[in-house]
Amino acid sequence: MGQPGKRLEGRRIVITGAARGMGLATAEIFAGEGASLALCDRNEQGVRAAADKLGCFGAGCDVSDEADVARFAAEAEQAMGGVDGLINAAGILIMKPLLETSLAEWQRVLDINLTGTMLMCKTLAPMMRQAGKGTIVNISSIGGLRPAQTTTAYAVSKAGVIMLSNSLAAELGPEVRVNTVCPGTIPTDMVTELLAAEGSKDRLTEAPALKRLGKAEDVVKAMLFLTSDESSYVTGDTMSVDGGWAYR
């Protein structure tokens, strides 16, 4: 097991959606574990501020745009001297039943959550193979494991992320390990609307077996394990970090 604060020393890791929320929390903890980082987000000003704070490379990027992903990947590879890790944290949530969801809204959720994850994996995996090894951790959700009434587009996109990860684990081994993390309810910017609904916070706190909402660091610690050599024989795994909610 690696020394605390050194578990990612020498690693070169791309993190998407890193201007705030789960992506930013991951960047902060991974930087503390010795990783070299390249951060991206549609919010260019925000991600550059995060990168400046952490002393790493950061740039704007729309993960659903193939040309933009290719441009950012080349810049990240040059900035770090290679790439051997990826955290796909970029994502959006639209709180609507399917019958109230427009085609444009449906497509936007899939474009960012699923296609964006695919494009980052497809573009960076060859760099990892060139490096001789690599790890990919894709963030799905408990919404990808069990249905809900008002997040159909999101749930479908996150279920797709799980199958994408499992398929890539089979395709990219043995050089590249691919795993998925499914967070429960984590009070980040993305779930503000969900938590603000009347009675929602109390209901969501009572639902897990552990009777509390999660914290970003709970999820990041799981991703740290899956990115580090501590999980060297783990690939194609779907890890729920939800306080015991999805399978109750």
C-alpha positions as CSV (number, residue, x, y, z in Angstrom):
1,M,0.0,0.0,0.0
2,G,1.3,3.5,-0.9
3,Q,2.3,6.0,1.7
4,P,-0.4,8.6,2.6
5,G,0.2,11.6,0.4
6,K,2.2,9.7,-2.1
7,R,-0.2,7.2,-3.6
8,L,-0.4,8.9,-7.0
9,E,3.2,10.2,-7.1
10,G,4.4,10.1,-10.7
11,R,0.9,9.7,-12.2
12,R,-0.4,12.0,-14.9
13,I,-4.2,12.3,-14.6
14,V,-6.9,14.2,-16.5
15,I,-10.0,15.2,-14.6
16,T,-13.1,16.5,-16.4
17,G,-15.7,18.7,-14.8
18,A,-13.1,20.1,-12.5
19,A,-14.2,23.7,-12.0
20,R,-16.4,22.8,-9.1
21,G,-18.3,19.9,-7.3
22,M,-17.0,16.4,-7.5
23,G,-14.4,17.2,-10.2
24,L,-12.8,19.9,-8.1
25,A,-12.8,17.8,-4.9
26,T,-11.1,15.1,-6.8
27,A,-8.5,17.4,-8.2
28,E,-7.7,18.8,-4.7
29,I,-7.3,15.4,-3.1
30,F,-5.4,13.9,-6.0
31,A,-3.0,16.8,-6.1
32,G,-2.3,16.2,-2.4
33,E,-1.5,12.6,-3.3
34,G,1.3,13.7,-5.6
35,A,-0.4,13.4,-9.0
36,S,0.3,15.7,-12.0
37,L,-3.1,17.0,-13.2
38,A,-4.7,18.4,-16.3
39,L,-8.2,19.8,-15.6
40,C,-11.0,20.7,-17.9
41,D,-14.5,22.1,-17.7
42,R,-16.9,24.0,-19.9
43,N,-16.5,26.8,-17.3
44,E,-13.1,27.9,-18.6
45,Q,-12.7,30.7,-16.1
46,G,-13.5,28.4,-13.2
47,V,-11.3,25.6,-14.2
48,R,-8.3,27.9,-14.9
49,A,-8.8,29.3,-11.4
50,A,-8.8,25.8,-9.9
51,A,-5.7,24.9,-11.9
52,D,-3.9,28.0,-10.8
53,K,-4.7,27.2,-7.2
54,L,-3.4,23.7,-7.5
55,G,-0.4,24.6,-9.7
56,C,-1.4,22.4,-12.6
57,F,-2.7,22.7,-16.2
58,G,-6.3,23.7,-16.8
59,A,-8.3,24.6,-19.9
60,G,-11.9,25.0,-21.1
61,C,-13.3,22.0,-22.9
62,D,-16.8,20.8,-24.0
63,V,-16.5,17.0,-23.5
64,S,-19.4,16.5,-26.0
65,D,-17.4,18.1,-28.8
66,E,-15.0,15.7,-30.5
67,A,-12.7,18.3,-31.9
68,D,-12.6,20.2,-28.5
69,V,-11.7,16.9,-26.7
70,A,-9.0,16.2,-29.2
71,R,-7.5,19.7,-28.7
72,F,-7.6,19.5,-25.0
73,A,-6.1,15.9,-24.9
74,A,-3.2,17.0,-27.0
75,E,-2.6,20.0,-24.7
76,A,-2.9,17.9,-21.6
77,E,-0.4,15.3,-23.0
78,Q,2.1,18.0,-23.8
79,A,1.7,19.7,-20.4
80,M,2.2,16.6,-18.4
81,G,4.5,14.6,-20.7
82,G,1.9,11.9,-21.1
83,V,-1.3,10.7,-19.7
84,D,-1.9,7.5,-17.6
85,G,-5.1,8.3,-15.7
86,L,-8.6,9.8,-16.3
87,I,-11.5,10.7,-14.0
88,N,-14.7,11.5,-15.9
89,A,-16.6,13.8,-13.5
90,A,-18.3,16.1,-16.0
91,G,-22.1,15.7,-15.9
92,I,-25.4,17.5,-15.8
93,L,-28.8,16.7,-14.2
94,I,-32.2,17.7,-15.5
95,M,-35.0,17.2,-13.0
96,K,-38.0,16.3,-15.3
97,P,-40.2,13.2,-15.9
98,L,-39.6,11.9,-19.4
99,L,-43.0,13.1,-20.7
100,E,-42.0,16.7,-19.8
101,T,-38.4,16.4,-21.2
102,S,-37.8,17.9,-24.6
103,L,-35.7,16.1,-27.2
104,A,-33.1,18.8,-26.9
105,E,-32.9,18.3,-23.2
106,W,-32.7,14.5,-23.6
107,Q,-29.9,14.9,-26.2
108,R,-27.9,17.3,-24.1
109,V,-27.9,15.0,-21.0
110,L,-26.7,12.1,-23.1
111,D,-24.2,14.2,-25.0
112,I,-22.4,15.3,-21.8
113,N,-22.9,12.4,-19.4
114,L,-22.5,9.5,-21.8
115,T,-21.0,10.6,-25.1
116,G,-18.7,13.0,-23.4
117,T,-17.4,10.2,-21.2
118,M,-17.0,8.0,-24.2
119,L,-15.0,10.7,-26.2
120,M,-12.6,11.3,-23.3
121,C,-12.0,7.5,-22.9
122,K,-11.6,7.0,-26.6
123,T,-9.2,9.9,-27.0
124,L,-7.0,9.3,-24.0
125,A,-6.9,5.5,-23.9
126,P,-4.3,5.3,-26.7
127,M,-2.0,7.7,-24.7
128,M,-2.3,5.3,-21.7
129,R,-1.4,2.3,-23.8
130,Q,1.6,4.2,-25.1
131,A,2.6,4.9,-21.5
132,G,2.3,1.1,-20.8
133,K,-0.5,1.4,-18.3
134,G,-3.4,3.5,-17.2
135,T,-6.6,3.8,-15.1
136,I,-10.0,5.2,-16.0
137,V,-12.7,5.9,-13.4
138,N,-16.0,7.0,-14.7
139,I,-18.6,8.6,-12.4
140,S,-22.1,7.1,-12.8
141,S,-24.7,7.3,-10.1
142,I,-27.1,5.3,-8.1
143,G,-29.5,6.7,-10.6
144,G,-27.9,4.4,-13.1
145,L,-28.7,1.4,-10.9
146,R,-32.3,2.0,-9.9
147,P,-35.0,4.1,-11.5
148,A,-36.5,7.4,-10.3
149,Q,-39.6,9.3,-11.4
150,T,-38.1,12.7,-12.3
151,T,-34.6,11.9,-13.7
152,T,-35.2,9.6,-16.6
153,A,-32.7,11.1,-19.0
154,Y,-30.0,11.3,-16.3
155,A,-30.7,7.7,-15.2
156,V,-30.4,6.4,-18.7
157,S,-27.2,8.3,-19.3
158,K,-25.6,7.0,-16.1
159,A,-26.7,3.4,-16.8
160,G,-25.0,3.8,-20.1
161,V,-21.8,4.9,-18.4
162,I,-21.7,1.6,-16.4
163,M,-22.0,-0.5,-19.5
164,L,-19.4,1.7,-21.3
165,S,-17.0,1.2,-18.5
166,N,-17.5,-2.6,-18.3
167,S,-17.1,-2.9,-22.1
168,L,-13.9,-0.8,-22.1
169,A,-12.5,-2.8,-19.2
170,A,-12.7,-5.9,-21.4
171,E,-11.4,-4.0,-24.5
172,L,-8.5,-2.1,-23.0
173,G,-7.0,-4.7,-20.7
174,P,-4.4,-5.6,-19.7
175,E,-2.8,-2.2,-20.0
176,V,-5.7,0.0,-18.9
177,R,-8.0,-0.7,-16.0
178,V,-11.5,0.8,-16.2
179,N,-13.9,1.1,-13.2
180,T,-17.1,2.9,-12.3
181,V,-18.1,4.7,-9.1
182,C,-21.8,5.3,-8.4
183,P,-22.3,8.0,-5.8
184,G,-25.4,8.4,-3.7
185,T,-26.8,11.8,-2.8
186,I,-23.8,14.1,-2.4
187,P,-24.5,17.8,-1.6
188,T,-22.7,19.3,-4.7
189,D,-23.8,22.2,-6.9
190,M,-25.5,19.7,-9.3
191,V,-28.0,18.4,-6.8
192,T,-28.9,21.7,-5.2
193,E,-32.4,21.7,-6.9
194,L,-33.0,18.1,-5.7
195,L,-32.1,18.9,-2.1
196,A,-34.1,22.2,-2.1
197,A,-37.4,20.4,-2.8
198,E,-39.7,20.4,0.2
199,G,-38.9,17.5,2.5
200,S,-36.4,16.1,0.1
201,K,-33.3,16.5,2.2
202,D,-34.9,14.7,5.2
203,R,-36.1,11.9,2.9
204,L,-32.8,11.5,1.2
205,T,-31.0,11.4,4.6
206,E,-33.2,8.7,5.9
207,A,-33.1,6.5,2.8
208,P,-29.5,5.1,3.1
209,A,-28.7,2.4,5.6
210,L,-26.1,4.8,7.1
211,K,-28.7,7.6,7.6
212,R,-26.7,10.5,6.3
213,L,-26.0,12.3,3.1
214,G,-22.6,11.5,1.6
215,K,-19.7,13.9,1.2
216,A,-17.6,14.5,-1.8
217,E,-14.5,13.1,-0.1
218,D,-16.4,9.8,0.4
219,V,-16.6,9.4,-3.3
220,V,-13.1,10.7,-4.0
221,K,-11.5,8.2,-1.6
222,A,-13.1,5.4,-3.7
223,M,-11.8,6.9,-6.9
224,L,-8.3,7.3,-5.3
225,F,-8.3,3.6,-4.5
226,L,-9.4,2.7,-8.0
227,T,-6.8,5.0,-9.5
228,S,-3.9,3.9,-7.3
229,D,-1.9,0.7,-7.4
230,E,-3.8,-0.5,-4.4
231,S,-6.5,-1.7,-6.8
232,S,-4.1,-3.2,-9.3
233,Y,-6.3,-6.4,-9.8
234,V,-9.6,-4.5,-10.0
235,T,-11.1,-3.7,-13.4
236,G,-14.7,-3.7,-14.7
237,D,-16.0,-3.1,-11.2
238,T,-19.0,-0.9,-10.3
239,M,-18.6,0.5,-6.8
240,S,-21.6,2.1,-5.1
241,V,-20.7,4.9,-2.6
242,D,-24.1,5.6,-1.4
243,G,-24.4,4.7,2.3
244,G,-26.2,1.5,1.4
245,W,-29.1,2.9,-0.6
246,A,-29.1,1.3,-4.1
247,Y,-29.4,-2.3,-3.0
248,R,-31.7,-1.9,0.1
